[in-house]
Every structure is written in structure tokens, then in C-alpha cells.
Amino acid sequence: MLVALGMGVSSCRETLVTRYASRTEADRAGAFGSGWLPQFLPPSAVDIWERHNIDTNETWGAFRFPAGEAAGLRGAVVPADPAATTVRNPGGTPEWPDALAGQLVRGRLHSAGLELFKAASEEVYLAVDWQHGVAYFWRTAR
């Protein structure tokens, strides 16, 4: 089996980007055990990427999921107040939406089709576009 694992290193060598075709592939690579990927990713998550800073332990990432997995994902998160978190733009990651940079604003999130959540079991925030089946997650320095 071919593992489609791409790694990029920034010029300061502190930030790594990893991509997985599926949750199964990420599991086999040990990505959940390392703590960079949150446990709540649905079993059918695909097009997963995560970017983390080794020095600060900040994490950013995204994944796609089928509409049929929405209920399971909703069960793993609770609504969050945008004023409760800020997001440092991961930089160099074109998939990261502009609405998720700096202090979050409910109207800006809504205009981008995103709803904000916090994981029920982890210190991870999640912005979900239910209509397009894509979720963005981040963890601030731990």
C-alpha cells in the first residue's frame, strides 16, 4: 500500500505540514498518537492535512467528510464563542480560510459559511462548513 505522505518544512524548520488521503492512512502513520491530529476526526475523513509548530505546539489542519458523518462530528463538539479564541494564521497554507485569522468574528465566520465549535474532549477548536463537508481545526500553544 502506498502511503501518500507529503512533508514540507518551512525555512525556519519549526513548522511541518503532513497530508493524508484518509483517516485510515493517518492512523497507520501514527498521526493520532503523536497528538497532532484530533481524535474526533470521523472514520471517513479524507483529504486531511495538518500543520504544526514544533516549538509552540500550535496545530492547524483540515479534513473533508461526507454529509452522512455530520451527526457523529456534531456529537464530538460543542458550540464555541468566537470571542473566546484567536487564531494565528498558519502561513504558507493556501487552504486556510481568511475568516480564520486573528480575532474571530461571528459575522465573518457566517459569511464564509463556517460555524465555530470546540472539541468536547480535547483543547481543539473547529470551524465547520457543513454545506461543503469541510472542517478546519486548530490548537493553540499547549
C-alpha positions, 0 to 999 in steps of 0.5 A: 500500500502506498502511503501518500505522505507529503512533508514540507518544512518551512525555512525556519524548520519549526513548522511541518505540514503532513497530508493524508488521503484518509483517516485510515492512512493517518492512523497507520502513520501514527498521526493520532498518537503523536497528538497532532491530529484530533481524535474526533476526526470521523472514520471517513475523513479524507483529504486531511492535512495538518500543520504544526509548530514544533516549538509552540505546539500550535496545530492547524489542519483540515479534513473533508467528510461526507454529509452522512458523518455530520451527526457523529462530528456534531456529537464530538463538539460543542458550540464555541464563542468566537470571542473566546479564541484567536487564531494565528494564521498558519502561513504558507497554507493556501487552504486556510480560510481568511475568516480564520485569522486573528480575532474571530468574528461571528459575522465573518465566520457566517459569511464564509459559511463556517460555524465555530465549535470546540472539541468536547474532549480535547483543547481543539477548536473547529470551524465547520462548513457543513454545506461543503463537508469541510472542517478546519481545526486548530490548537493553540500553544499547549 
